[in-house]
Amino acid sequence: MLKVQLSQRLVDQLPKSNNWLLLGLWVVIGGILRFTQLAAKPPWTDEFATMVFSLGNNFNSVPLNQVIPIDVLLQPLRFNADAGVSDVVSLILQEDNHPPLYFVLAHLWTKLFPPLGEYVDIWMMRSLPALLGILSIVGVYFLGKIAFRSPLIGQISAVLMAVSPYGIFLAQEARHYTLSILFVIASLTCLVVAINHVFNAKKIPFWLVLLWIFINGLGLSVHFFFGLTLLAEGMTLSFLIYRQLKTEKSQLRLSKSNLFSLSLVVLGTMTTGLVWMGIIISQGYGNNMITWIHPLEHILYLISPPFQLLAVWVPMISLLPVESSSIPIVIISALILLLFFIWMIPYVVQGIKKGLQLNTYNLQLRILMIFICSSILLFLGITYIIGLDITRGARYSFVYFPAVMVIVGASLAMFWNDLKPDQRIILNKPNFHPIFWVKTLYSKLNSNGKLAVYAVVFMGILGAITVLVNLGYQKYYLPDRLVAVIKETASHPVLIATTHKSLVQTGETMGIALELTKSSELQDTSFLLAHQTKLNDPQVTQILEEAVQKLNHPLEVWTVNFHGSIDLNHCSLDDKKYPYINGYGYQRYICQ
């Protein structure tokens, strides 16, 4: 009993005035990190889809199978004053594979800003997710504070969210993930409050039932993968109640009113989900937008999902320049990360174990742990049982990301006031052996709870900077690098040709065209999108050949992601070895 009381005192309850000042500080830091270099990275295919549909445009204005100039290719990025909310909703349901709520908000967001140029401004489109990402810092604070009734846990969770490299990565994309995160936070808060009422034999208030249904419905209107959050919540609730009812000494009795309330939440949420299922089944799911989610047909595909999940979990806390072009930097970065997590993981586990010993925090920790494990099981189940590898998409882990921030924040808070004597004896003579200094650092971190939190936050800041300078979470497509190669090499007018299956390829090509508009060079560049109905379609070869014949020579043909045979008369392949560029496989042909 004494141990429990003593442990409870270790978790500070900060004065209210300091609470708001600290939360404001985390918001400022998180805002600076999210808005720094916001438009520096070129947009990729999914961002182009967001921008085009949010403007009320579609990709049908881009002609296929014919040579087009830059301005025609970028026509969908022009402001559309005639488009309204109904046009955006209609386009999303017909052309995309996502629900429309975020696109409607983005459409209204664009109405707040005057046009800054000929085409939509990428900074403006990314500023909305960045702003929503800042709100998630506040949201996580309240989730931690409400769940554990501890402002300290809320504060540590908030600062972890503020500097999280993964959170910054999502916030700097013109996509809907930061809005989804807000609904994940809100729904999780409802789950925690409801379970607390059940376990304390209190009646779940009706306003909470209605609010929870409303939040879940809106969450499904932002991203269908929010449904994984709801499934994980259902698994968590069912498991906890079942285990508690099976315990011999359990005093838990699920009252009829609470059973009715929980059933109402389930039915209300399922109704919303069924409505969306009816809509997407009738409309068709998305215009080939998910073809990248491949089935598990290769041995590497079978063993890679756990490692792909691990590659998401690490940047939630920290990230270093592991995507640098310098091998020594990559090795050093990987080594530092390894040493950091060798210390942090056991430390966090110890904090969770300590919290589980406290009646005040036991239930809340179990809720978050079971929720996170349920989410991961759903990811692996969809991957291995259904055969769709959704672990490839790092962004999909938004479904449990806030829970990770709070459980890590709670575990660190358990040792906040710990200040133990350093167990290592520092010798009088200097010791320069690296292992000695690593062990000394570990000892200092383990003996000082505040220092441990500062270390985790510091590593988070380093990870945030890594993302901002594009040495971590690099874009899937790097058109700026391809354009740089073309500018440096081209000596004749340029035709960029690609095969086309869906708006994915249109977006890939738009990225190149948008980069070309940033300088006066190569403004006469032309594009060809040869529509391909099947693999190795001979028609695309003919389309390219006929297009090249009609153009003036000399000419350079750059085939980019061209999936078909190439047979061009009077053209020779440049056999020079060009640098590898993410997202673009390319060749240069010189036609005389």
N, C-alpha and C positions, 0 to 999 in steps of 0.2 A: 504493500500500500504506500509506504514511504517512497519507494522507487517511482511509482506512478505519479505521485504528487510532485516529486522532484523533477521528473521528466517533463511534466506539464508546464512547469515554470520556465523551462528552457526555451519555449516558444514565446517570444516577445509579442505583446500586443501594443503596437505603436500608438502614440498620441494621435488624435484625429487630425490635428493641424499638420503634423508631419506626414500623415498618410496622403493627404491631397497634394502636398508639395512634392513628395516623392513620386507619386503617380504622374503628376504633371511633368516631372523631370524625365521619367521613362517615355512619356508621350513625345516630348521634344526630341529626345535621342532617337526614338523609333521613327519619328517623322523625318529627321535629318537623314537617317540611313535610307529610308524608303524613297525620298525625293532626290537624293544625290545620284547623279548620272542616270536619271530616269529615262531619258530618251537616247542615251549613248549607244545602246545595243540595237541592232536592226530588228524589226519585227519579223516573226516567223509565221508560218501558214495559219495556225489557229488564231493568232492575233489579227491577221488580215481578215479572216472570216468574221471575227467580232466587230472589227471596224466597218466592214462593208455592210453587214446586216444591221448594225446599230444606226447607220446612216439611212436605212431604208432602201438600200440598193441591193443588187444581186450580181452574180458573176456572169449572167447571160449576155451582158453588153460586150463581153470580150469575145470577139470572133475566133472560131477555131478553123484550122486547116487553111489559113491564109496569112500572109505577111502583114504585120500591123506595127505601127510606130509606138513609141513610149506612151504618148498621151492617151491612145486608145486602150492600151493595156491597163492603165491606171484610172480609167474612167470610173470604175466603181468606188474609188476613193474620193470622188468629188462630193461636196455637200449637196444634199437633195432637199431643197426648201419645201417641196410639195409632199414629202413623206411624213406620215404621222405614226402614232403608236400602233394603230391597226395594221398598217403596212409592215411594220417591224415584226409583229406577232405572226402575221401570215407568212412572211418570208422564213422565219425561224422554223415554223411547223412544216414547211414544204422543203426547205433546202438544207437545214442543219439537223444535228442530232442532240440538241440541248433544249431544255425548256426556256421560255422567253423572258422571264422576269429581269435578269441582269441586262439583257439587250435593250429592254424597254427603258431601264434606268440609264443606261449608257446613251441611248437616243436622247432622253431628256437632258442629260448632262451636256451633250454637244450643243443643245439649244442655249445654254448659258454663256457660251463663248462665241465671239465673232470669228468668222473664218480668218485664219492667220496666213493663209497661202492658197495655192491652187488646189492642194489636196489636204485631207484631214491631217491634223497635227498629232504625231505619235505621243508627244508629251501630254497633250490634253486627254487622249484616250487612256493613257496609263495612270493619269493622276487620280482617277476615280478608284481603281483598285488599291492604289497607294494610300489614299485617304481611308478606305475601308480597312486596310491593313493596320492603320494607326488605331482605329476604333477597336480592333481585336485585342490590342494591348489593354485597353480599359475593360473589355469583355472578360479577358482571362483573369484580370485582377478580381473582378466581382465573382467569377466562378470559384476561384480559390478562396476568397473571403467568405462567400456564402456556404460553400461546401464544408469548410473546416472551421468556420467562425473565427478565422484568424487573419487579421490584416497583414501580418508578416508573410504568411504563405501567399496571400494575394499579391503582395509587393514583389516577392521573389519570382513568382510566376509571371508577373507583368514585365519585369526587366528581362527575363529569359525570352519572352515573346518579342520584346523590343529589339533585341540584338540577334535573334535567331536567323542564321543564314538561309534556312529553308523558308521562313516566313518572309524574308526580304525578297527572295527569289520569286515567290508567288505574288507579292505585292507589286513587283515591277513588271508584270505582264498585263497587257490589256485583255484580261480574261476575268472570269467570274469566281475564282477560287477564294479570294478574300471575303467576298460576300457570303459564300457557302460556309466559311469558317465562322463567321458571326452567328449563323443559324446553328451550327454545330455547338458552339458555346452556349447559346440560349437553350437549345434542347437538352444538352447535358445538365445545365443548371436545373431545369424542370425535373429531370430524372433524379438528381441528387435530392432535391427537396421532397419529391414524392416518396422515394424510398425511406427517407428520414421519418416522414409521417407514418408510413406503414410500420416501421420497426419500433416507433415510439407510441404505437397504438393511438395515433391521432387521425382524425378524419382529413382526407385530402380535400382542400377547398375547391369548390366548383370553378372558381376563377382560374385556378392553376390548370385544371382539366382543359378549359376552353383555350387558355393561352398556349398550352403545350400542343394542342391540335393545330392551332393557328400557326405556330412556329414551324411545326413539321410540314404543314401544307406549303408554306412559303419556301422552306428549305428544298422541297421537291420541285418547286417552281424555278429554282436556280440551277440545280444540277441533280441529275437522276442518281448519281453515286451517293447523294445524301441519304438515299435509301439504305446504304450500307451502315451508316451511322444509326439509323432507326432499327435495323436488324440487330446490330450489336447492343443497342440499348435494351431491346426486347430479350436478348439472350442473357444480358446482365441481370435484369429484373427477375426473370424466370429462375435463373440459377440461384440467386441470393435468397429468394423467398422459399424455393424448394429445399435448399440446404438448411435454412433456419427452421422450417416446419418439421424436417426430419430429425433435428437435434432433440435428444430425449428431454433435456432440461429447458427447452425453448419455451419462452413465455409469449412467443409471437402468435397472434390470432388474426388472420386476415378477415377483417370485418366485411359485411355485405356491402356497406357503402363504399369502402375502398376498392373492393373487387369490382363493383359497378363503375367506379371512377376510372380505374385502370382499363377496364374493358371498353369504356367509352373512348378513351384516348386511342386504343388500338383500332377500334372500328372507325373512328373519325379519320385517323391517319391512313388506314387501309383504303377508305373511300377516296381520299385524295389520290393515293397511288393508283387505284384502279381507273380513275378518270384519266390520269396521264397515260397509263398503259393503253387505254382505248384510243387516245389521240395518236400516240406514236405508232400503234399497230395499224391504224387506218391510214396514216400518212406515209408509213414506211420509215424505217429508222435511218435517216440521215444521209443519203447521197454519197455512199462509199467513204464516209469520214472516219470509220473505225477499221479500215483495212490493215492498219499498222499493228493492231492487236492480233498477233499471229497465233495459230494453234500450236500445241506442243508436239511438233513433229520431229525435232532434232534433239539429240542427246544433250546438247548445250542448253536448249530451251528447258529441258527437264531439271537441270541442276542450277540454273541461273536465278530463278525467282527468289530463294532465300537471300542470295547475295544482293539482288536488286533491292529488296526491302532493307537490308543492312545499309546499303548506300543511301537510303532515304533517312534512316534513323540517325546516322552520324551527323549530317548537316543540320538536323533540327537543333543541335547543341553547338556545334563548331565545324569549321571547314577551313582548310589551308590550301595553298595553290597546287593542288594535285593535278590540275589540268594545264599547268605551265608547259611550255615547249622545251624548257630546260630540264633535263633528266635529273641533275643534282638537286634542283629545287623540289622536284616531285618526290625524290627519295627522302630529303630532309623533312618536307611537309608531312609525308606519310609516317615517318618515324616519330615526329612530335605528336601527331594525332594519336598514334598507337600508345605512346607513353602517357598521354593525357587520359585516354579512356581506360588504360590499365589501372590508373588511380581512381577515376571518377565512377566507373561502374560498380566496383565493390563499395565505394563510399555511399552511393545512392541506394544500393541494396541494403546496407546497414541502416540508413535513415528510414527506409520503408519498414524494415523489421522493428525498428524502435517505435515507429508510429503505430504499428499493428498491436503493440503491447498497451497502447493507451486507449481507453474506452472512448475518449473524445474523437479520436481520429481513425479508429479501426474500421468502422463501416465505410467511411469516405474513401479510404485507401483501397479497400476491397472493391468498391464500385468502380474506381478508375482502373485498377489492375484488370478486373474481369472485362471491362469495356474494351480496353486496349487489346487484350488477348483475343477477345471475340472478333474484333475488327481484323486482326491479323489472320485468324482462322478463316474468316470470310474471304479475304484476299487469296489465301492459299487454296481454299476450296473452289473458288471460281477459276483459279488458274489450273489446278490439277484435275478437278472433277469435271467441270464444264469444258475446260480446255482453252480458255481465253486468258492469256497472260497479262492481266491488268497490273502486275507488279512492275512492268516496263515503264509505266507512267508515274514518275515520282510525284507529280502534282496530285494524284488521286489519294495520296495518304492524308489529304486534308481532313478526311473523315474521322481521324482520331488524333490529329496533330495537337489541338488544344489540350486534350487529356494528358499527353506526354509532357507538355509544359507545366501543367499543374502538379502532376505526380512527382516530377523532378524538383519543382519548387517546394513541395511539401517535404520531400525527403531531405533537402538541404536545410530547410527550416528547423528540422529536428535537432540539428547540431549548432544552431545559430549562436547560442550563448556558451558553447563548449570552449573552454580555454584550458587545455591540459598541459602539463610540463612536457617539453620536447623529450621524447624517449631516446633520441640518439645523442651520444656523447661526442661533442666536437673536439677532436684532438688538437693539441697545441701546435703540432707541426702541420703545415698545409698538405692537403690531400687533393690531388688534381685528377683522380680517377673518375670518369663520367658516372659510373655506377654509384659511387659514393655520393655525388651531388644529387643524383636522381632520388636516391633513398632519403637523403636529407630533406629534399623538397617534399617528398611524399609525407615524411614525418611531420613537417611543419604544417602541411595542409590538413592532415588528420588530427592535429592537436588544436587547431584554431578554426572554429566553425565559420566565423565571418570571413577569414582569409580564404576558406574553401569556396564560399559564394563568390567572392571577388575574382577568384581564379577562373571559375566557370563563366562568369560574365565577361571577363577579359578575353577568354578564348572565343566566346560568342562574337565579341567586337572584331577580333581578328578574322573570324569567318565572314562577318558582314562585309568587311573591307575587301576580302577575297572575292566575294560576289560582285561588289561594285566595280572592281578593276578588271572584271571579266576573266579571272583566273579560277573561277569555280562557278558551276551551273552555267556554263556557256550555252548560248542558244543552239538549237538543233540545226539551224541553217545560218551560214555566215556569208551572206551575199556581199558584204563589204570587202571581204578578202578576195572573192572571185572577181569583183569589179576592179580591184586593184591589180590583179594579174592581167586582166584584159586590157586595162589602160596602159600598163607597162609594155605589153606585147604587141597590141594591134597596130598595124601599119596601113590597113585598108578599112573601108566600111564593114560593119559587123552585123551579122545575122545570128541571133541566139535562138536555137531550136530545141524544143523539148517535146516529149510525148505526153499526152494528156489523158487522164482517166476521170478525174473529178476536180472539184475546186481546190483540192490539195495542191495539184501541180500548178494551177493558176496562181495560188498564193506563193509558191516557190519562185515563180517567174516574176511576180510583182515585186518581190524583195529585191531582185536584181535591178528592175526598172526604177524603183524608188531610190536606190543608191545612185543610179546614173543621173538622177535629177539634181543631185547635190553639187555637181560641178558642170562646167561648160563643155567638158570633153565628151566625146562619143554620144552627142545628143541626136545624131542621125541613126543610132542603133535601131535595128528592127527585130521583131520577135515572131516566132512561129510556134503555135501550139498544135501539134498534130494529134488528133484524137485517136486513141487506141482502144479498140473494143475487146481485144484478146491479146495474150502474150505472143510476141514474135509476129505481130500482125504485119503482113507485107504492105498493107496500104500506107502505113506511116512512112515507109521507105520511099514509096512513089510520091507521096505528098511533099516530102522534103526535096526530092530530086526536081520536081516540077517547080517548086517555089524558088529554088536556087537558079534554075534556068531562066526565070523571068527577071531576075535582078541583074543590075549592071555589074560588070566585072572590071577590075579585080575586086575580090570579095573575100572576107573571112567568115567562115561558118563555125560557130562554137556550139557544139552539141552538148547540152546540159541535161543530165538525167534522161538521156534519150535511150529508151528501151526498145530497140529495134535495129535491124541491120542497116548499114549506111553504104550507099553506092552512089557517089557523086562524080559525074563526068568532069574532066578537066580540073579536078580538085585533088590535092595531095594532103595526106595526114601529117601534121607536125609531130615528129617523134621525140621532141624535147620533153624531158621529164619535168612536169609542173608540180607544185606543192599540193598535198592533199588538203581539201577544204571540206569541213563538216557540212553535210547536206547536199553537196553538189559533186557529182561525178561528171567530168567534162573532158572534151577533146577539141582540138583546134584544126580546122581544115582551111587550106589556102587555095582559093579558086582563081585561076587566071582566065 
